[in-house]
């Protein structure tokens, strides 16, 4: 809709050109850098006021640097404010308007209304086309069809009132105005009210000689203007007007988007600091909504200090601009060119740090969401199971334990063995492990008919997550913990031999290490367990060098390569002899003892 914006002598902006306008445009910068003046200039262009209707005054909005030049007579000419916007016509008015054209509005000091000029005739002639009265009419319709809504940084009650009024108008005009059934219902309601209050009207007439009645709305628009937005909270309802600032702020873009979706006009938002009053995660979610949803229905221009919104300026459908002061004058450059300005090096350094932190935050949030989804899937799977469940950290753990039971016992296992990882084998270590196991055990419902027993690795991570939460407590004389609801149990891989105790002290005892070293080295059809060598960093002549540690280091200190665990569990383990599974008896003995205590 808009290709370029040119602002001249408006507030802190001496001259500025903003090119390559995208679907969503982000203006960032320090406080008092002049970011909001871009949005206010657009408001002046489209609505002829700066913040609210009737507030425009030339001398309060004229650039002070330009005023000083004029007073010193270093330049000649009239004092004026000028804003030019180059529009892209799109698919409409193809026969009467050029592909792109510029509208210029100039506010002279002595004039209350701007002088409006355009280059449509010039552009049409360049294309070998005719300029006529139809072109002028098309331009008027084009501009009337563009609606600019300015949302200041401070979202007060007046602003919410304006937003609700716009919402009421669009809902009425698009959804209710032609509803004959509603109109008929209103007429019936009016008649019933008159009947119900006749006694009161008669008494009032006797006392005053004045006829009266209690009136109800008789038109749909009159009825709708009495309605309010009601939100639910717990088991009660609360008017949006009485909710916290954060909830109300979050509602504003939703209202604007609804209007844009249902209106025939083209909408532009000038939104100042949408993150105000929002806690960080809600700001992050709203930024995604701006990019993924709202920018589809409106052209968005916004100012921000939040890394969640600044991040949008680096994306495909977004454009970012940095605003900064140079000798009291607001300069505006896009993010790409800002990186090459020495004067912005410090500012952009902080921005890059925030971006890295924000990327890490997003990664953690996304991982937590995946974990939550997987836990919900896991809970469903556990409830379907017909037996108590021994729950492991990973799929390969569950596979090894299943084979171990089959090797050691000649009767059906009285419990199911399942992994808390429901991902594909190649994604084994993406988000599964001790964290999901802990969360599943801690969230297990007290009213569940299912008993789950969690098995943690006896390593650094497993022991940390085995801390669980305050609902779990140790059982005197037993190696397990029990939930207060008596539906959840947990223990770590037992270390009952000298070698296993040594591996556990090193914080390395995972399920694979219950096998002897010779079993771990076995290869079947080219498949085997592989280890990553231990690496240490040393200084050599002042330079850091990574070296492989080979001397005086036990084999179990080397980390198992994640992608080899599947080969070992599914190809090698089934070929091992029964004697090689003896260390697994201690795990099964604990599980059977827990089940016996339940019974």
C-alpha positions as CSV (number, residue, x, y, z in Angstrom):
1,X,0.0,0.0,0.0
2,X,2.8,2.4,0.9
3,X,6.2,2.4,-0.8
4,X,8.0,5.4,0.7
5,X,7.5,8.1,3.3
6,X,9.2,11.6,3.2
7,X,8.9,13.9,6.2
8,X,10.2,17.5,6.3
9,X,10.4,19.9,9.3
10,X,8.1,18.0,11.5
11,X,9.0,18.1,15.2
12,X,12.5,16.5,15.7
13,X,12.6,15.4,12.1
14,X,14.4,17.8,9.8
15,X,14.3,15.6,6.8
16,X,13.8,11.9,6.7
17,X,13.0,9.4,3.9
18,X,11.7,5.9,4.8
19,X,11.9,3.6,1.9
20,X,11.1,-0.1,1.2
21,X,8.1,-0.2,3.5
22,X,7.1,-3.8,4.3
23,X,4.1,-5.5,5.8
24,X,5.3,-4.7,9.3
25,X,7.8,-1.9,10.1
26,X,9.7,-1.6,13.3
27,X,11.1,1.7,14.6
28,X,13.5,1.2,17.5
29,X,15.9,3.6,19.3
30,X,16.7,5.3,22.6
31,X,14.1,7.3,24.5
32,X,13.6,10.7,22.9
33,X,15.2,9.6,19.6
34,X,12.0,10.7,17.7
35,X,10.6,7.2,16.9
36,X,7.0,8.2,17.7
37,X,7.3,11.3,15.5
38,X,7.2,9.1,12.4
39,X,3.8,7.7,13.5
40,X,2.5,11.1,14.5
41,X,3.5,12.5,11.1
42,X,1.4,9.8,9.5
43,X,-1.5,10.6,11.7
44,X,-1.2,14.3,10.7
45,X,-1.1,13.2,7.0
46,X,-4.2,11.0,7.2
47,X,-6.3,12.5,9.9
48,X,-5.0,16.1,10.1
49,X,-4.2,15.9,13.9
50,X,-1.1,14.7,15.8
51,X,-2.4,12.6,18.7
52,X,-6.1,13.4,19.1
53,X,-8.6,15.4,17.1
54,X,-8.1,19.2,17.1
55,X,-4.6,19.2,18.7
56,X,-2.6,20.4,15.7
57,X,-0.8,23.7,16.0
58,X,1.9,24.7,13.6
59,X,4.3,26.3,16.0
60,X,4.2,23.3,18.4
61,X,5.1,20.9,15.6
62,X,7.5,22.9,13.5
63,X,11.1,21.7,13.5
64,X,13.2,23.9,15.9
65,X,16.4,23.6,13.8
66,X,14.5,24.8,10.7
67,X,12.9,27.6,12.8
68,X,16.4,28.8,13.9
69,X,17.6,28.8,10.3
70,X,14.7,30.9,9.2
71,X,15.1,33.4,12.1
72,X,18.8,33.7,11.3
73,X,17.9,34.4,7.6
74,X,20.4,31.7,6.6
75,X,17.6,30.4,4.3
76,X,14.7,32.1,2.6
77,X,11.2,31.0,2.1
78,X,8.0,30.2,4.0
79,X,7.8,28.1,7.2
80,X,6.1,24.8,6.4
81,X,5.7,21.2,7.4
82,X,5.6,18.7,4.5
83,X,4.8,15.0,4.4
84,X,4.9,13.0,1.2
85,X,3.7,9.4,0.8
86,X,4.3,7.3,-2.3
87,X,1.5,4.8,-2.6
88,X,1.3,1.5,-4.5
89,X,-2.0,1.3,-6.4
90,X,-2.3,-2.4,-6.2
91,X,-5.1,-4.1,-8.2
92,X,-7.6,-1.3,-7.9
93,X,-8.2,1.6,-10.3
94,X,-5.9,0.1,-12.9
95,X,-7.5,2.2,-15.7
96,X,-7.3,5.6,-14.0
97,X,-4.3,5.6,-11.7
98,X,-0.6,4.9,-12.3
99,X,1.2,1.9,-10.6
100,X,2.6,4.2,-8.0
101,X,2.1,7.9,-7.2
102,X,3.0,10.4,-4.6
103,X,0.7,12.6,-2.5
104,X,2.2,15.6,-0.8
105,X,0.6,17.6,2.0
106,X,2.2,20.9,3.1
107,X,1.1,22.8,6.2
108,X,2.1,26.5,5.9
109,X,2.5,28.5,9.1
110,X,-0.5,30.8,8.3
111,X,-2.8,28.1,7.0
112,X,-5.1,25.8,9.0
113,X,-5.5,23.2,6.3
114,X,-2.7,21.7,4.1
115,X,-2.0,22.2,0.5
116,X,-2.4,18.9,-1.3
117,X,-0.5,18.1,-4.5
118,X,0.2,14.9,-6.4
119,X,2.3,13.6,-9.4
120,X,-0.4,11.5,-10.9
121,X,-0.6,13.4,-14.1
122,X,3.1,13.2,-14.6
123,X,3.2,9.5,-13.8
124,X,0.3,8.8,-16.2
125,X,2.0,10.7,-19.0
126,X,5.2,8.7,-18.5
127,X,3.2,5.6,-19.1
128,X,1.5,7.1,-22.2
129,X,-1.8,7.4,-20.5
130,X,-4.4,10.1,-20.2
131,X,-5.1,12.2,-17.0
132,X,-8.7,13.3,-16.7
133,X,-11.6,13.8,-14.2
134,X,-11.9,10.1,-13.7
135,X,-8.3,10.0,-12.4
136,X,-9.1,12.7,-9.9
137,X,-12.2,10.9,-8.7
138,X,-10.3,7.6,-8.4
139,X,-7.6,9.3,-6.3
140,X,-10.3,10.7,-3.9
141,X,-11.9,7.2,-3.6
142,X,-8.4,5.6,-3.1
143,X,-7.5,8.0,-0.2
144,X,-10.9,7.7,1.4
145,X,-10.4,4.0,1.4
146,X,-7.2,4.2,3.5
147,X,-7.8,4.4,7.3
148,X,-4.9,5.2,9.6
149,X,-5.4,4.4,13.3
150,X,-2.9,5.8,15.8
151,X,-2.3,4.0,19.1
152,X,-0.1,6.1,21.5
153,X,2.3,4.7,24.0
154,X,-0.1,5.5,26.9
155,X,-3.2,3.4,26.5
156,X,-5.7,5.3,28.7
157,X,-9.4,4.9,29.2
158,X,-10.2,7.4,26.4
159,X,-8.3,5.2,23.9
160,X,-10.2,2.0,25.0
161,X,-13.5,3.9,24.6
162,X,-12.5,4.9,21.1
163,X,-11.5,1.3,20.2
164,X,-14.8,-0.1,21.6
165,X,-16.7,2.5,19.6
166,X,-15.0,1.5,16.4
167,X,-15.7,-2.1,17.2
168,X,-19.3,-1.4,17.9
169,X,-19.7,0.4,14.6
170,X,-18.1,-2.3,12.5
171,X,-20.1,-5.1,14.2
172,X,-23.3,-3.2,13.8
173,X,-22.7,-2.2,10.1
174,X,-21.4,-5.6,9.0
175,X,-23.2,-8.1,11.3
176,X,-26.4,-6.6,12.8
177,X,-27.9,-3.8,10.7
178,X,-29.8,-6.1,8.4
179,X,-30.9,-8.6,11.0
180,X,-34.7,-8.7,10.7
181,X,-35.1,-11.2,13.5
182,X,-33.2,-9.0,15.9
183,X,-35.3,-5.9,14.9
184,X,-38.5,-7.9,15.4
185,X,-37.3,-9.0,18.8
186,X,-36.6,-5.4,19.8
187,X,-40.1,-4.4,18.9
188,X,-41.6,-7.1,21.0
189,X,-39.3,-6.2,23.9
190,X,-40.5,-2.6,23.7
191,X,-44.2,-3.6,23.9
192,X,-43.6,-5.9,26.8
193,X,-41.8,-3.3,28.8
194,X,-44.7,-0.8,28.3
195,X,-47.2,-3.4,29.6
196,X,-45.0,-4.4,32.6
197,X,-44.5,-0.7,33.7
198,X,-48.1,0.5,33.0
199,X,-48.8,0.8,36.8
200,X,-45.8,3.0,37.4
201,X,-46.7,5.2,34.4
202,X,-50.3,5.6,35.6
203,X,-49.1,6.6,39.1
204,X,-46.7,9.2,37.7
205,X,-49.4,10.7,35.4
206,X,-51.8,11.1,38.4
207,X,-49.0,12.8,40.4
208,X,-47.7,15.1,37.6
209,X,-50.3,15.0,34.8
210,X,-47.4,14.0,32.6
211,X,-47.5,10.8,30.5
212,X,-44.4,8.6,30.7
213,X,-43.0,5.2,29.8
214,X,-39.8,3.3,30.3
215,X,-38.0,3.1,27.0
216,X,-35.9,0.4,25.6
217,X,-33.6,0.6,22.5
218,X,-35.8,0.4,19.4
219,X,-33.0,0.3,16.8
220,X,-30.2,-2.3,16.5
221,X,-27.4,0.3,16.6
222,X,-28.9,2.0,19.7
223,X,-29.0,-1.4,21.4
224,X,-25.5,-2.4,20.5
225,X,-24.0,0.9,21.8
226,X,-25.1,-0.2,25.2
227,X,-23.1,-3.4,25.2
228,X,-19.7,-3.9,26.8
229,X,-16.9,-6.5,26.5
230,X,-17.1,-9.0,29.3
231,X,-14.2,-11.3,30.2
232,X,-14.3,-14.5,32.3
233,X,-12.0,-14.9,35.3
234,X,-12.3,-18.1,37.3
235,X,-16.1,-18.7,37.8
236,X,-17.1,-15.0,37.4
237,X,-17.2,-12.4,34.7
238,X,-15.4,-9.0,34.7
239,X,-15.8,-6.1,32.4
240,X,-12.7,-5.5,30.2
241,X,-12.7,-1.9,31.6
242,X,-12.0,-3.4,35.1
243,X,-9.2,-5.8,34.0
244,X,-5.5,-5.0,34.4
245,X,-3.7,-2.8,32.0
246,X,-1.9,-5.8,30.4
247,X,-5.1,-7.6,29.6
248,X,-6.7,-4.4,28.1
249,X,-3.5,-3.6,26.1
250,X,-3.5,-7.1,24.7
251,X,-7.1,-6.7,23.6
252,X,-6.4,-3.6,21.4
253,X,-4.7,-5.3,18.5
254,X,-7.3,-8.0,18.5
255,X,-10.0,-5.4,18.2
256,X,-8.1,-3.6,15.4
257,X,-7.6,-6.8,13.5
258,X,-11.3,-7.7,13.7
259,X,-12.1,-4.3,12.3
260,X,-9.6,-4.6,9.5
261,X,-10.9,-8.1,8.6
262,X,-14.5,-7.0,8.4
263,X,-14.2,-3.5,6.9
264,X,-14.0,-2.7,3.2
265,X,-11.3,-0.1,3.8
266,X,-7.5,-0.6,3.9
267,X,-6.1,-0.1,7.4
268,X,-2.7,1.2,8.6
269,X,-1.7,1.0,12.2
270,X,0.6,3.4,13.9
271,X,1.2,1.5,17.1
272,X,3.5,2.9,19.8
273,X,5.2,0.5,22.1
274,X,2.7,-2.4,22.0
275,X,4.8,-4.1,24.7
276,X,3.8,-1.6,27.4
277,X,2.1,-3.2,30.5
278,X,2.8,-6.7,29.2
279,X,5.0,-9.3,30.9
280,X,7.7,-10.5,28.6
281,X,6.2,-13.8,27.5
282,X,2.9,-12.1,26.6
283,X,4.8,-9.5,24.6
284,X,6.6,-12.3,22.8
285,X,3.3,-14.0,21.9
286,X,1.8,-10.7,20.8
287,X,4.8,-10.0,18.6
288,X,4.2,-13.3,16.9
289,X,0.6,-12.4,16.4
290,X,1.5,-9.1,14.9
291,X,3.8,-10.9,12.4
292,X,1.8,-14.0,11.6
293,X,-1.8,-12.7,11.8
294,X,-2.3,-8.9,12.0
295,X,0.1,-8.0,9.2
296,X,-2.0,-10.0,6.8
297,X,-4.9,-7.6,7.2
298,X,-3.2,-4.2,7.9
299,X,0.0,-2.3,7.1
300,X,1.7,-2.0,10.5
301,X,4.1,0.7,11.7
302,X,5.2,0.4,15.3
303,X,7.8,1.8,17.7
304,X,9.3,-0.5,20.4
305,X,12.1,-1.1,22.9
306,X,11.3,-4.8,23.2
307,X,13.6,-7.4,21.6
308,X,10.5,-9.4,20.8
309,X,9.3,-6.8,18.4
310,X,12.7,-5.7,17.2
311,X,13.2,-9.3,16.1
312,X,10.4,-8.8,13.6
313,X,12.4,-6.2,11.8
314,X,14.9,-8.8,10.7
315,X,12.4,-11.2,9.2
316,X,11.3,-11.7,5.6
317,X,8.0,-9.8,5.8
318,X,9.3,-7.2,8.2
319,X,11.5,-4.1,8.0
320,X,13.5,-2.6,10.8
321,X,14.6,1.0,11.2
322,X,16.9,2.6,13.8
323,X,16.1,6.1,15.0
324,X,18.8,8.2,16.6
325,X,19.5,11.8,17.4
326,X,22.3,13.7,15.6
327,X,22.7,17.4,16.8
328,X,19.1,17.3,18.0
329,X,17.8,16.0,14.7
330,X,16.1,12.6,14.3
331,X,17.9,10.4,11.8
332,X,16.3,7.2,10.5
333,X,18.2,4.3,8.9
334,X,17.3,0.7,8.2
335,X,18.9,-2.0,10.3
336,X,21.2,-3.0,7.6
337,X,22.7,0.4,7.1
338,X,22.7,1.2,10.8
339,X,25.3,-1.6,11.3
340,X,27.8,0.4,9.3
341,X,27.4,3.6,11.3
342,X,30.2,4.1,13.9
343,X,27.9,6.5,15.9
344,X,25.5,3.6,16.5
345,X,28.1,0.9,17.3
346,X,27.4,1.0,21.1
347,X,23.6,1.1,20.7
348,X,23.6,-1.8,18.2
349,X,26.0,-3.7,20.4
350,X,23.4,-3.7,23.1
351,X,20.7,-4.7,20.6
352,X,22.8,-7.7,19.4
353,X,23.2,-8.8,23.0
354,X,19.5,-8.5,23.6
355,X,18.8,-10.4,20.3
356,X,21.0,-13.3,21.3
357,X,19.3,-13.4,24.7
358,X,15.9,-13.3,23.0
359,X,16.9,-16.1,20.6
360,X,17.9,-18.2,23.6
361,X,14.7,-17.3,25.4
362,X,12.6,-18.3,22.3
363,X,14.5,-21.6,22.1
364,X,13.7,-22.3,25.7
365,X,10.0,-21.4,25.4
366,X,9.7,-23.5,22.2
367,X,11.4,-26.4,23.9
368,X,9.2,-26.1,27.0
369,X,6.1,-26.1,24.7
370,X,7.3,-29.2,22.9
371,X,8.0,-30.8,26.3
372,X,4.5,-29.9,27.5
373,X,2.9,-31.4,24.4
374,X,5.0,-34.6,24.7
375,X,4.0,-35.0,28.4
376,X,0.3,-34.7,27.4
377,X,0.8,-37.4,24.8
378,X,2.7,-39.5,27.2
379,X,0.0,-39.2,29.9
380,X,-2.6,-40.4,27.4
381,X,-0.4,-43.4,26.4
382,X,0.3,-44.3,30.1
383,X,-3.5,-44.2,30.9
384,X,-4.1,-46.6,28.0
385,X,-1.6,-49.1,29.4
386,X,-3.2,-52.1,31.2
387,X,-0.4,-52.5,33.8
388,X,1.7,-50.4,36.1
389,X,4.4,-48.6,34.1
390,X,8.2,-48.4,34.5
391,X,9.0,-45.1,32.9
392,X,12.6,-44.5,31.5
393,X,14.4,-41.4,30.3
394,X,14.9,-42.6,26.7
395,X,13.6,-45.1,24.1
396,X,16.9,-47.0,24.1
397,X,16.6,-47.4,27.9
398,X,13.2,-49.0,27.5
399,X,14.3,-51.3,24.7
400,X,17.3,-52.5,26.8
401,X,15.2,-53.2,29.9
402,X,12.6,-55.0,27.8
403,X,15.3,-57.4,26.4
404,X,16.8,-57.7,29.9
405,X,13.5,-59.0,31.3
406,X,13.1,-61.5,28.5
407,X,16.6,-62.8,29.1
408,X,16.4,-63.0,32.9
409,X,12.8,-64.3,33.5
410,X,10.7,-66.9,31.9
411,X,7.3,-65.4,32.8
412,X,5.4,-62.3,31.5
413,X,6.5,-59.0,32.9
414,X,3.9,-57.7,35.4
415,X,4.5,-54.1,34.4
416,X,4.9,-52.2,31.1
417,X,8.2,-50.6,30.3
418,X,7.9,-47.3,28.4
419,X,10.0,-44.3,27.5
420,X,9.1,-40.8,28.3
421,X,10.4,-39.9,24.9
422,X,7.7,-40.1,22.2
423,X,9.8,-38.7,19.4
424,X,11.4,-40.6,16.6
425,X,14.6,-42.5,17.5
426,X,16.8,-40.0,15.7
427,X,15.3,-37.2,17.8
428,X,16.0,-39.2,21.0
429,X,18.0,-36.4,22.7
430,X,16.2,-33.4,21.3
431,X,13.9,-32.7,24.3
432,X,13.5,-36.1,26.0
433,X,15.3,-37.3,29.1
434,X,15.4,-36.7,32.8
435,X,13.5,-33.4,32.5
436,X,10.4,-34.9,30.9
437,X,10.6,-37.8,33.3
438,X,10.6,-35.5,36.3
439,X,7.8,-33.3,35.0
440,X,5.6,-36.4,34.2
441,X,6.1,-37.9,37.7
442,X,5.4,-34.5,39.5
443,X,2.3,-33.9,37.4
444,X,0.8,-37.4,37.8
445,X,-2.8,-37.0,39.0
446,X,-3.8,-38.1,42.5
447,X,-7.1,-39.6,41.1
448,X,-5.4,-41.8,38.5
449,X,-5.9,-45.5,38.7
450,X,-2.4,-46.0,37.1
451,X,0.8,-46.4,39.1
452,X,4.0,-45.1,37.4
453,X,7.6,-45.7,38.5
454,X,10.3,-43.5,37.2
455,X,13.8,-44.8,36.6
456,X,16.5,-42.1,36.5
457,X,20.1,-42.5,35.3
458,X,22.6,-42.5,38.1
459,X,24.5,-39.6,36.6
460,X,24.8,-35.9,37.2
461,X,21.6,-34.9,35.3
462,X,19.6,-37.9,36.5
463,X,20.4,-37.2,40.2
464,X,19.6,-33.5,39.8
465,X,16.1,-34.3,38.4
466,X,15.6,-37.1,40.9
467,X,15.2,-34.3,43.4
468,X,11.6,-34.1,42.0
469,X,9.5,-31.7,44.1
470,X,8.0,-31.4,47.6
471,X,5.3,-34.0,47.0
472,X,8.0,-36.7,46.8
473,X,9.7,-38.1,49.9
474,X,12.1,-40.9,50.7
475,X,10.9,-44.2,52.1
476,X,12.9,-45.3,55.2
477,X,15.2,-48.2,54.4
478,X,14.2,-48.2,50.7
479,X,16.0,-46.9,47.6
480,X,12.9,-45.2,46.2
481,X,10.8,-42.1,46.7
482,X,7.0,-42.0,46.8
483,X,4.5,-39.3,45.9
484,X,2.1,-38.2,48.6
485,X,-0.7,-39.4,46.3
486,X,0.9,-42.9,46.3
487,X,0.5,-43.1,42.5
488,X,4.1,-42.1,41.7
489,X,7.4,-43.7,42.6
490,X,11.0,-43.0,41.5
491,X,14.5,-44.4,42.0
492,X,17.9,-44.2,40.3
493,X,19.8,-47.0,38.7
494,X,21.3,-49.0,41.6
495,X,25.1,-49.4,41.9
496,X,25.6,-52.7,43.8
497,X,29.1,-53.7,42.5
498,X,32.4,-52.0,43.0
499,X,32.7,-51.1,39.4
500,X,29.2,-49.6,39.2
501,X,29.8,-47.7,42.4
502,X,33.0,-46.2,40.8
503,X,31.0,-45.2,37.7
504,X,28.3,-43.7,39.8
505,X,30.8,-41.7,41.8
506,X,32.0,-40.3,38.5
507,X,28.5,-39.2,37.7
508,X,28.3,-41.4,34.6
509,X,26.1,-44.4,35.4
510,X,23.6,-44.7,32.6
511,X,21.7,-47.9,31.6
512,X,24.3,-49.0,29.1
513,X,27.0,-49.2,31.8
514,X,25.2,-52.0,33.5
515,X,26.8,-54.2,30.9
516,X,30.5,-55.1,31.2
517,X,33.1,-53.3,29.1
518,X,33.5,-56.3,26.7
519,X,29.7,-56.3,26.0
520,X,29.8,-52.6,25.3
521,X,32.6,-53.1,22.7
522,X,30.7,-55.9,20.8
523,X,30.0,-55.3,17.2
524,X,27.1,-56.9,15.2
525,X,26.6,-56.3,11.5
526,X,28.8,-53.2,11.7
527,X,26.7,-51.8,14.5
528,X,28.2,-51.0,17.9
529,X,28.3,-48.5,20.8
530,X,30.7,-45.7,20.1
531,X,32.4,-43.2,22.5
532,X,33.5,-39.7,22.1
533,X,37.0,-39.1,23.5
534,X,37.4,-36.8,26.4
535,X,38.8,-33.4,25.4
536,X,40.7,-31.0,27.5
537,X,41.8,-27.4,26.7
538,X,45.4,-26.4,27.4
539,X,47.5,-23.3,26.8
540,X,50.4,-23.8,24.4
541,X,52.6,-20.7,24.0
542,X,49.6,-18.6,25.0
543,X,47.3,-20.3,22.5
544,X,44.3,-22.5,23.6
545,X,44.6,-26.0,22.1
546,X,42.1,-28.9,22.5
547,X,43.7,-32.2,23.3
548,X,42.3,-35.7,23.6
549,X,42.8,-37.2,27.0
550,X,44.2,-40.7,26.8
551,X,46.4,-41.2,29.9
552,X,45.1,-42.3,33.3
553,X,41.5,-42.0,32.3
554,X,38.9,-44.7,32.7
555,X,36.8,-45.7,29.7
556,X,33.5,-44.7,31.3
557,X,34.6,-41.0,31.4
558,X,34.1,-40.9,27.6
559,X,30.7,-39.8,26.5
560,X,28.6,-42.3,24.5
561,X,27.8,-41.0,21.0
562,X,24.0,-40.4,21.0
563,X,23.5,-41.7,17.5
564,X,25.1,-45.1,18.4
565,X,22.8,-45.8,21.3
566,X,20.0,-47.0,18.9
567,X,22.4,-49.3,17.1
568,X,23.5,-50.8,20.4
569,X,20.0,-51.2,21.9
570,X,18.3,-52.6,18.9
571,X,21.1,-54.6,17.2
572,X,23.7,-55.6,19.7
573,X,21.8,-56.0,23.0
574,X,19.4,-58.8,21.7
575,X,22.5,-60.9,20.8
576,X,24.1,-60.8,24.3
577,X,24.0,-63.8,26.6
578,X,21.8,-64.0,29.7
579,X,24.8,-63.7,32.0
580,X,25.6,-60.3,30.7
581,X,22.3,-59.0,32.0
582,X,22.9,-59.9,35.7
583,X,23.2,-56.2,36.9
584,X,19.6,-55.6,35.6
585,X,18.2,-57.9,38.3
586,X,18.7,-55.1,40.9
587,X,16.4,-52.7,38.9
588,X,13.7,-55.3,38.5
589,X,13.9,-56.3,42.1
590,X,13.2,-52.7,43.2
591,X,10.2,-52.4,40.8
592,X,8.7,-55.7,42.0
593,X,9.2,-54.7,45.6
594,X,7.4,-51.4,45.0
595,X,4.5,-53.2,43.3
596,X,4.3,-55.7,46.2
597,X,4.2,-52.8,48.7
598,X,1.2,-51.4,46.8
599,X,-0.6,-54.6,46.8
